[in-house]
């Protein structure tokens, strides 16, 4: 187990906090902007693809939308019932 003095001897000549440089912050900001742009483009491509599929097969698209609504409604109803039941017990 190291003592405080041993730790202090190891810390001589080093700073306790290495602040990020401006270049590293600029790199992170650039990478973040590129990632956001990539996600935006991928979302736009996916929306166009789903629109094309919906135009080609409208009944299948309506069925998928109905199923998604049914699942979302079931999850919401379950969550509301769960929280209402917990609140009633307290």
N, CA, C and O atoms as CSV, one atom per row, in Angstrom:
chain,resi,resn,atom,element,x,y,z
A,1,UNK,N,N,0.846,-1.174,0.000
A,1,UNK,CA,C,0.000,0.000,0.000
A,1,UNK,C,C,0.888,1.232,0.000
A,1,UNK,O,O,1.778,1.365,0.840
A,2,UNK,N,N,0.649,2.115,-0.926
A,2,UNK,CA,C,1.475,3.310,-1.050
A,2,UNK,C,C,1.047,4.355,-0.030
A,2,UNK,O,O,-0.135,4.524,0.270
A,3,UNK,N,N,2.028,5.029,0.476
A,3,UNK,CA,C,1.731,6.108,1.410
A,3,UNK,C,C,1.562,7.406,0.645
A,3,UNK,O,O,1.805,7.467,-0.560
A,4,UNK,N,N,1.153,8.420,1.339
A,4,UNK,CA,C,0.955,9.725,0.714
A,4,UNK,C,C,2.287,10.261,0.207
A,4,UNK,O,O,2.342,10.873,-0.860
A,5,UNK,N,N,3.361,10.035,0.963
A,5,UNK,CA,C,4.667,10.534,0.537
A,5,UNK,C,C,5.148,9.838,-0.738
A,5,UNK,O,O,5.717,10.485,-1.616
A,6,UNK,N,N,4.926,8.534,-0.845
A,6,UNK,CA,C,5.319,7.823,-2.058
A,6,UNK,C,C,4.522,8.320,-3.257
A,6,UNK,O,O,5.069,8.467,-4.350
A,7,UNK,N,N,3.261,8.572,-3.064
A,7,UNK,CA,C,2.448,9.096,-4.154
A,7,UNK,C,C,2.902,10.498,-4.543
A,7,UNK,O,O,2.929,10.837,-5.726
A,8,UNK,N,N,3.253,11.302,-3.567
A,8,UNK,CA,C,3.718,12.657,-3.854
A,8,UNK,C,C,5.043,12.628,-4.609
A,8,UNK,O,O,5.265,13.451,-5.498
A,9,UNK,N,N,5.936,11.681,-4.262
A,9,UNK,CA,C,7.212,11.562,-4.966
A,9,UNK,C,C,6.992,11.170,-6.430
A,9,UNK,O,O,7.714,11.635,-7.312
A,10,UNK,N,N,5.998,10.318,-6.689
A,10,UNK,CA,C,5.708,9.926,-8.063
A,10,UNK,C,C,5.076,11.061,-8.858
A,10,UNK,O,O,5.186,11.102,-10.083
A,11,UNK,N,N,4.426,11.965,-8.175
A,11,UNK,CA,C,3.726,13.056,-8.854
A,11,UNK,C,C,4.629,14.259,-9.129
A,11,UNK,O,O,4.205,15.196,-9.806
A,12,UNK,N,N,5.848,14.254,-8.627
A,12,UNK,CA,C,6.735,15.390,-8.838
A,12,UNK,C,C,7.003,15.549,-10.329
A,12,UNK,O,O,7.341,14.585,-11.016
A,13,UNK,N,N,6.852,16.751,-10.813
A,13,UNK,CA,C,7.097,17.031,-12.222
A,13,UNK,C,C,5.904,16.768,-13.119
A,13,UNK,O,O,5.968,17.059,-14.313
A,14,UNK,N,N,4.826,16.231,-12.589
A,14,UNK,CA,C,3.627,15.996,-13.387
A,14,UNK,C,C,2.509,16.897,-12.892
A,14,UNK,O,O,2.432,17.222,-11.707
A,15,UNK,N,N,1.669,17.282,-13.791
A,15,UNK,CA,C,0.495,18.040,-13.373
A,15,UNK,C,C,-0.592,17.062,-12.984
A,15,UNK,O,O,-0.618,15.932,-13.473
A,16,UNK,N,N,-1.469,17.475,-12.130
A,16,UNK,CA,C,-2.528,16.587,-11.668
A,16,UNK,C,C,-3.650,16.478,-12.687
A,16,UNK,O,O,-4.440,15.534,-12.655
A,17,UNK,N,N,-3.715,17.449,-13.593
A,17,UNK,CA,C,-4.795,17.427,-14.580
A,17,UNK,C,C,-4.221,17.816,-15.934
A,17,UNK,O,O,-3.664,18.904,-16.080
A,18,UNK,N,N,-4.350,16.954,-16.908
A,18,UNK,CA,C,-3.919,17.260,-18.260
A,18,UNK,C,C,-5.138,17.752,-19.036
A,18,UNK,O,O,-6.028,16.973,-19.377
A,19,UNK,N,N,-5.164,19.042,-19.306
A,19,UNK,CA,C,-6.276,19.642,-20.013
A,19,UNK,C,C,-6.212,19.262,-21.483
A,19,UNK,O,O,-5.121,19.113,-22.034
A,20,UNK,N,N,-7.371,19.102,-22.131
A,20,UNK,CA,C,-7.352,18.776,-23.559
A,20,UNK,C,C,-6.832,19.962,-24.374
A,20,UNK,O,O,-7.065,21.122,-24.032
A,21,UNK,N,N,-6.141,19.652,-25.429
A,21,UNK,CA,C,-5.611,20.711,-26.282
A,21,UNK,C,C,-6.699,21.177,-27.241
A,21,UNK,O,O,-7.706,20.498,-27.442
A,22,UNK,N,N,-6.478,22.330,-27.820
A,22,UNK,CA,C,-7.443,22.884,-28.766
A,22,UNK,C,C,-7.586,21.980,-29.987
A,22,UNK,O,O,-8.679,21.841,-30.536
A,23,UNK,N,N,-6.482,21.364,-30.410
A,23,UNK,CA,C,-6.533,20.471,-31.564
A,23,UNK,C,C,-7.389,19.233,-31.280
A,23,UNK,O,O,-8.159,18.793,-32.133
A,24,UNK,N,N,-7.246,18.678,-30.071
A,24,UNK,CA,C,-8.026,17.487,-29.752
A,24,UNK,C,C,-9.514,17.820,-29.650
A,24,UNK,O,O,-10.363,17.020,-30.046
A,25,UNK,N,N,-9.826,18.999,-29.119
A,25,UNK,CA,C,-11.227,19.406,-29.049
A,25,UNK,C,C,-11.773,19.624,-30.460
A,25,UNK,O,O,-12.901,19.230,-30.754
A,26,UNK,N,N,-10.982,20.248,-31.335
A,26,UNK,CA,C,-11.415,20.465,-32.713
A,26,UNK,C,C,-11.624,19.137,-33.430
A,26,UNK,O,O,-12.563,19.003,-34.215
A,27,UNK,N,N,-10.760,18.149,-33.173
A,27,UNK,CA,C,-10.927,16.826,-33.779
A,27,UNK,C,C,-12.226,16.174,-33.336
A,27,UNK,O,O,-12.943,15.589,-34.148
A,28,UNK,N,N,-12.527,16.274,-32.052
A,28,UNK,CA,C,-13.747,15.668,-31.524
A,28,UNK,C,C,-14.971,16.365,-32.116
A,28,UNK,O,O,-15.939,15.702,-32.489
A,29,UNK,N,N,-14.936,17.683,-32.205
A,29,UNK,CA,C,-16.058,18.420,-32.784
A,29,UNK,C,C,-16.243,18.033,-34.251
A,29,UNK,O,O,-17.374,17.844,-34.700
A,30,UNK,N,N,-15.149,17.914,-34.999
A,30,UNK,CA,C,-15.222,17.530,-36.404
A,30,UNK,C,C,-15.794,16.117,-36.551
A,30,UNK,O,O,-16.651,15.877,-37.401
A,31,UNK,N,N,-15.321,15.195,-35.729
A,31,UNK,CA,C,-15.833,13.825,-35.783
A,31,UNK,C,C,-17.319,13.779,-35.439
A,31,UNK,O,O,-18.079,13.028,-36.050
A,32,UNK,N,N,-17.729,14.579,-34.463
A,32,UNK,CA,C,-19.135,14.619,-34.069
A,32,UNK,C,C,-19.999,15.166,-35.198
A,32,UNK,O,O,-21.068,14.629,-35.488
A,33,UNK,N,N,-19.532,16.237,-35.831
A,33,UNK,CA,C,-20.288,16.800,-36.963
A,33,UNK,C,C,-20.395,15.793,-38.105
A,33,UNK,O,O,-21.455,15.654,-38.714
A,34,UNK,N,N,-19.306,15.095,-38.394
A,34,UNK,CA,C,-19.337,14.088,-39.459
A,34,UNK,C,C,-20.295,12.952,-39.117
A,34,UNK,O,O,-21.021,12.464,-39.984
A,35,UNK,N,N,-20.296,12.535,-37.864
A,35,UNK,CA,C,-21.192,11.464,-37.435
A,35,UNK,C,C,-22.646,11.899,-37.552
A,35,UNK,O,O,-23.490,11.137,-38.021
A,36,UNK,N,N,-22.936,13.118,-37.127
A,36,UNK,CA,C,-24.307,13.631,-37.220
A,36,UNK,C,C,-24.738,13.708,-38.683
A,36,UNK,O,O,-25.867,13.349,-39.019
A,37,UNK,N,N,-23.842,14.174,-39.552
A,37,UNK,CA,C,-24.170,14.244,-40.981
A,37,UNK,C,C,-24.407,12.850,-41.546
A,37,UNK,O,O,-25.338,12.655,-42.327
A,38,UNK,N,N,-23.587,11.882,-41.168
A,38,UNK,CA,C,-23.763,10.505,-41.640
A,38,UNK,C,C,-25.100,9.933,-41.189
A,38,UNK,O,O,-25.793,9.275,-41.965
A,39,UNK,N,N,-25.461,10.185,-39.934
A,39,UNK,CA,C,-26.738,9.690,-39.412
A,39,UNK,C,C,-27.895,10.364,-40.136
A,39,UNK,O,O,-28.889,9.717,-40.463
A,40,UNK,N,N,-27.768,11.664,-40.386
A,40,UNK,CA,C,-28.822,12.382,-41.099
A,40,UNK,C,C,-29.016,11.802,-42.500
A,40,UNK,O,O,-30.149,11.604,-42.938
A,41,UNK,N,N,-27.920,11.532,-43.199
A,41,UNK,CA,C,-28.010,10.962,-44.544
A,41,UNK,C,C,-28.584,9.546,-44.510
A,41,UNK,O,O,-29.399,9.189,-45.361
A,42,UNK,N,N,-28.172,8.752,-43.548
A,42,UNK,CA,C,-28.693,7.390,-43.435
A,42,UNK,C,C,-30.191,7.404,-43.127
A,42,UNK,O,O,-30.943,6.582,-43.651
A,43,UNK,N,N,-30.620,8.333,-42.281
A,43,UNK,CA,C,-32.046,8.445,-41.958
A,43,UNK,C,C,-32.845,8.855,-43.187
A,43,UNK,O,O,-33.927,8.328,-43.445
A,44,UNK,N,N,-32.300,9.796,-43.935
A,44,UNK,CA,C,-32.982,10.241,-45.151
A,44,UNK,C,C,-33.084,9.091,-46.159
A,44,UNK,O,O,-34.130,8.903,-46.779
A,45,UNK,N,N,-32.010,8.329,-46.322
A,45,UNK,CA,C,-32.032,7.177,-47.233
A,45,UNK,C,C,-33.042,6.128,-46.782
A,45,UNK,O,O,-33.763,5.562,-47.603
A,46,UNK,N,N,-33.093,5.870,-45.479
A,46,UNK,CA,C,-34.037,4.877,-44.962
A,46,UNK,C,C,-35.474,5.340,-45.175
A,46,UNK,O,O,-36.333,4.537,-45.539
A,47,UNK,N,N,-35.748,6.632,-44.952
A,47,UNK,CA,C,-37.095,7.153,-45.164
A,47,UNK,C,C,-37.501,7.036,-46.629
A,47,UNK,O,O,-38.639,6.675,-46.932
A,48,UNK,N,N,-36.575,7.339,-47.538
A,48,UNK,CA,C,-36.879,7.202,-48.963
A,48,UNK,C,C,-37.125,5.746,-49.344
A,48,UNK,O,O,-38.001,5.447,-50.155
A,49,UNK,N,N,-36.342,4.844,-48.750
A,49,UNK,CA,C,-36.532,3.414,-49.030
A,49,UNK,C,C,-37.897,2.941,-48.534
A,49,UNK,O,O,-38.609,2.230,-49.243
A,50,UNK,N,N,-38.258,3.342,-47.309
A,50,UNK,CA,C,-39.545,2.913,-46.765
A,50,UNK,C,C,-40.708,3.526,-47.542
A,50,UNK,O,O,-41.759,2.902,-47.686
A,51,UNK,N,N,-40.521,4.739,-48.038
A,51,UNK,CA,C,-41.563,5.354,-48.868
A,51,UNK,C,C,-41.744,4.562,-50.164
A,51,UNK,O,O,-42.869,4.342,-50.612
A,52,UNK,N,N,-40.640,4.141,-50.755
A,52,UNK,CA,C,-40.708,3.348,-51.982
A,52,UNK,C,C,-41.389,2.004,-51.732
A,52,UNK,O,O,-42.208,1.555,-52.534
A,53,UNK,N,N,-41.046,1.374,-50.623
A,53,UNK,CA,C,-41.670,0.091,-50.286
A,53,UNK,C,C,-43.160,0.280,-50.034
A,53,UNK,O,O,-43.965,-0.558,-50.443
A,54,UNK,N,N,-43.541,1.371,-49.364
A,54,UNK,CA,C,-44.951,1.617,-49.077
A,54,UNK,C,C,-45.734,1.866,-50.363
A,54,UNK,O,O,-46.896,1.474,-50.467
A,55,UNK,N,N,-45.109,2.511,-51.336
A,55,UNK,CA,C,-45.800,2.748,-52.607
A,55,UNK,C,C,-45.939,1.451,-53.406
A,55,UNK,O,O,-46.932,1.254,-54.105
A,56,UNK,N,N,-44.958,0.583,-53.303
A,56,UNK,CA,C,-45.025,-0.672,-54.054
A,56,UNK,C,C,-46.014,-1.663,-53.431
A,56,UNK,O,O,-46.722,-2.373,-54.145
A,57,UNK,N,N,-46.056,-1.703,-52.099
A,57,UNK,CA,C,-46.945,-2.637,-51.402
A,57,UNK,C,C,-47.713,-1.902,-50.305
A,57,UNK,O,O,-47.321,-1.972,-49.140
A,58,UNK,N,N,-48.779,-1.208,-50.639
A,58,UNK,CA,C,-49.485,-0.396,-49.652
A,58,UNK,C,C,-50.173,-1.215,-48.557
A,58,UNK,O,O,-50.237,-0.763,-47.414
A,59,UNK,N,N,-50.680,-2.386,-48.867
A,59,UNK,CA,C,-51.348,-3.195,-47.842
A,59,UNK,C,C,-50.350,-3.715,-46.814
A,59,UNK,O,O,-50.642,-3.736,-45.618
A,60,UNK,N,N,-49.195,-4.127,-47.268
A,60,UNK,CA,C,-48.167,-4.592,-46.333
A,60,UNK,C,C,-47.703,-3.446,-45.442
A,60,UNK,O,O,-47.486,-3.632,-44.244
A,61,UNK,N,N,-47.552,-2.256,-46.030
A,61,UNK,CA,C,-47.132,-1.100,-45.239
A,61,UNK,C,C,-48.183,-0.742,-44.196
A,61,UNK,O,O,-47.847,-0.403,-43.061
A,62,UNK,N,N,-49.467,-0.818,-44.585
A,62,UNK,CA,C,-50.537,-0.537,-43.625
A,62,UNK,C,C,-50.551,-1.587,-42.512
A,62,UNK,O,O,-50.793,-1.260,-41.350
A,63,UNK,N,N,-50.296,-2.834,-42.863
A,63,UNK,CA,C,-50.238,-3.881,-41.846
A,63,UNK,C,C,-49.092,-3.688,-40.871
A,63,UNK,O,O,-49.256,-3.883,-39.667
A,64,UNK,N,N,-47.936,-3.307,-41.384
A,64,UNK,CA,C,-46.784,-3.052,-40.511
A,64,UNK,C,C,-47.067,-1.855,-39.608
A,64,UNK,O,O,-46.740,-1.887,-38.422
A,65,UNK,N,N,-47.669,-0.803,-40.154
A,65,UNK,CA,C,-47.993,0.377,-39.350
A,65,UNK,C,C,-49.006,0.024,-38.255
A,65,UNK,O,O,-48.881,0.489,-37.122
A,66,UNK,N,N,-50.010,-0.799,-38.591
A,66,UNK,CA,C,-51.001,-1.208,-37.599
A,66,UNK,C,C,-50.357,-2.059,-36.500
A,66,UNK,O,O,-50.656,-1.885,-35.319
A,67,UNK,N,N,-49.482,-2.968,-36.893
A,67,UNK,CA,C,-48.803,-3.808,-35.898
A,67,UNK,C,C,-47.911,-2.968,-34.992
A,67,UNK,O,O,-47.869,-3.186,-33.781
A,68,UNK,N,N,-47.198,-2.005,-35.579
A,68,UNK,CA,C,-46.340,-1.132,-34.766
A,68,UNK,C,C,-47.177,-0.303,-33.804
A,68,UNK,O,O,-46.787,-0.109,-32.653
A,69,UNK,N,N,-48.318,0.184,-34.260
A,69,UNK,CA,C,-49.205,0.942,-33.384
A,69,UNK,C,C,-49.766,0.075,-32.275
A,69,UNK,O,O,-49.899,0.525,-31.136
A,70,UNK,N,N,-50.096,-1.160,-32.597
A,70,UNK,CA,C,-50.620,-2.086,-31.596
A,70,UNK,C,C,-49.566,-2.369,-30.523
A,70,UNK,O,O,-49.876,-2.357,-29.332
A,71,UNK,N,N,-48.338,-2.622,-30.937
A,71,UNK,CA,C,-47.254,-2.898,-29.985
A,71,UNK,C,C,-46.972,-1.661,-29.128
A,71,UNK,O,O,-46.829,-1.769,-27.910
A,72,UNK,N,N,-46.892,-0.489,-29.763
A,72,UNK,CA,C,-46.629,0.733,-29.007
A,72,UNK,C,C,-47.751,1.019,-28.017
A,72,UNK,O,O,-47.492,1.420,-26.882
A,73,UNK,N,N,-48.998,0.812,-28.442
A,73,UNK,CA,C,-50.129,1.013,-27.540
A,73,UNK,C,C,-50.113,0.038,-26.374
A,73,UNK,O,O,-50.429,0.411,-25.245
A,74,UNK,N,N,-49.747,-1.212,-26.643
A,74,UNK,CA,C,-49.661,-2.200,-25.569
A,74,UNK,C,C,-48.588,-1.866,-24.557
A,74,UNK,O,O,-48.790,-2.018,-23.352
A,75,UNK,N,N,-47.441,-1.410,-25.046
A,75,UNK,CA,C,-46.357,-1.026,-24.136
A,75,UNK,C,C,-46.768,0.176,-23.304
A,75,UNK,O,O,-46.517,0.214,-22.099
A,76,UNK,N,N,-47.401,1.158,-23.938
A,76,UNK,CA,C,-47.846,2.352,-23.215
A,76,UNK,C,C,-48.904,1.995,-22.172
A,76,UNK,O,O,-48.850,2.489,-21.046
A,77,UNK,N,N,-49.859,1.150,-22.533
A,77,UNK,CA,C,-50.902,0.739,-21.586
A,77,UNK,C,C,-50.299,-0.036,-20.413
A,77,UNK,O,O,-50.687,0.164,-19.262
A,78,UNK,N,N,-49.355,-0.913,-20.714
A,78,UNK,CA,C,-48.692,-1.660,-19.642
A,78,UNK,C,C,-47.954,-0.721,-18.691
A,78,UNK,O,O,-48.049,-0.858,-17.471
A,79,UNK,N,N,-47.216,0.237,-19.262
A,79,UNK,CA,C,-46.459,1.168,-18.424
A,79,UNK,C,C,-47.387,2.012,-17.567
A,79,UNK,O,O,-47.124,2.204,-16.379
A,80,UNK,N,N,-48.466,2.518,-18.147
A,80,UNK,CA,C,-49.408,3.327,-17.368
A,80,UNK,C,C,-50.066,2.496,-16.270
A,80,UNK,O,O,-50.225,2.975,-15.147
A,81,UNK,N,N,-50.450,1.259,-16.578
A,81,UNK,CA,C,-51.032,0.390,-15.568
A,81,UNK,C,C,-50.045,0.058,-14.462
A,81,UNK,O,O,-50.415,0.006,-13.290
A,82,UNK,N,N,-48.798,-0.165,-14.828
A,82,UNK,CA,C,-47.758,-0.480,-13.847
A,82,UNK,C,C,-47.562,0.674,-12.879
A,82,UNK,O,O,-47.544,0.479,-11.663
A,83,UNK,N,N,-47.414,1.877,-13.421
A,83,UNK,CA,C,-47.180,3.041,-12.558
A,83,UNK,C,C,-48.421,3.394,-11.752
A,83,UNK,O,O,-48.302,3.832,-10.608
A,84,UNK,N,N,-49.604,3.217,-12.318
A,84,UNK,CA,C,-50.823,3.496,-11.562
A,84,UNK,C,C,-50.971,2.494,-10.420
A,84,UNK,O,O,-51.397,2.864,-9.326
A,85,UNK,N,N,-50.626,1.239,-10.660
A,85,UNK,CA,C,-50.698,0.230,-9.601
A,85,UNK,C,C,-49.683,0.479,-8.508
A,85,UNK,O,O,-49.980,0.269,-7.333
A,86,UNK,N,N,-48.489,0.923,-8.870
A,86,UNK,CA,C,-47.476,1.222,-7.858
A,86,UNK,C,C,-47.877,2.425,-7.026
A,86,UNK,O,O,-47.630,2.470,-5.821
A,87,UNK,N,N,-48.497,3.397,-7.673
A,87,UNK,CA,C,-48.889,4.614,-6.956
A,87,UNK,C,C,-50.044,4.334,-6.005
A,87,UNK,O,O,-50.127,4.931,-4.932
A,88,UNK,N,N,-50.937,3.423,-6.398
A,88,UNK,CA,C,-52.079,3.074,-5.557
A,88,UNK,C,C,-51.635,2.334,-4.299
A,88,UNK,O,O,-52.283,2.443,-3.258
A,89,UNK,N,N,-50.549,1.592,-4.383
A,89,UNK,CA,C,-50.051,0.833,-3.228
A,89,UNK,C,C,-49.390,1.713,-2.183
A,89,UNK,O,O,-49.349,1.350,-1.007
A,90,UNK,N,N,-48.871,2.866,-2.590
A,90,UNK,CA,C,-48.154,3.707,-1.616
A,90,UNK,C,C,-49.038,4.698,-0.949
A,90,UNK,O,O,-48.576,5.471,-0.108
